[in-house]
Amino acid sequence: MAGSRQEVGRKLARKRYDPFRLQVSSSYRELFDRDVKSVLELNDWEIVPLRRRSRKHGISDAQLELKLN
């Protein structure tokens, strides 16, 4: 679980990707996206949104979770 699709992808990627470069470089992000896509396809996985309920105030916040098929 992570706060964004990119954070989930960084956990799945085969190599370490620099978070700053992912934000500023479109070519670096394309390499990252290709790597994550191949891992997801290889394992027949997908990244899906997950609604979680906060215990403190009953506020819902969105998170992403890896769905294993």
Secondary structure as the mmCIF struct_conf table of DSSP 4:
data_model
#
loop_
_struct_conf.conf_type_id
_struct_conf.id
_struct_conf.beg_label_comp_id
_struct_conf.beg_label_asym_id
_struct_conf.beg_label_seq_id
_struct_conf.end_label_comp_id
_struct_conf.end_label_asym_id
_struct_conf.end_label_seq_id
STRN STRN1 ALA A 2 ALA A 2
BEND BEND1 GLY A 3 SER A 4
HELX_RH_AL_P HELX_RH_AL_P1 ARG A 5 LEU A 12
BEND BEND2 ALA A 13 LYS A 15
HELX_RH_AL_P HELX_RH_AL_P2 PRO A 19 VAL A 24
HELX_RH_AL_P HELX_RH_AL_P3 SER A 26 ASN A 43
TURN_TY1_P TURN_TY1_P1 ASP A 44 ASP A 44
STRN STRN2 TRP A 45 ARG A 53
TURN_TY1_P TURN_TY1_P2 ARG A 55 HIS A 57
STRN STRN3 SER A 60 LEU A 68
#
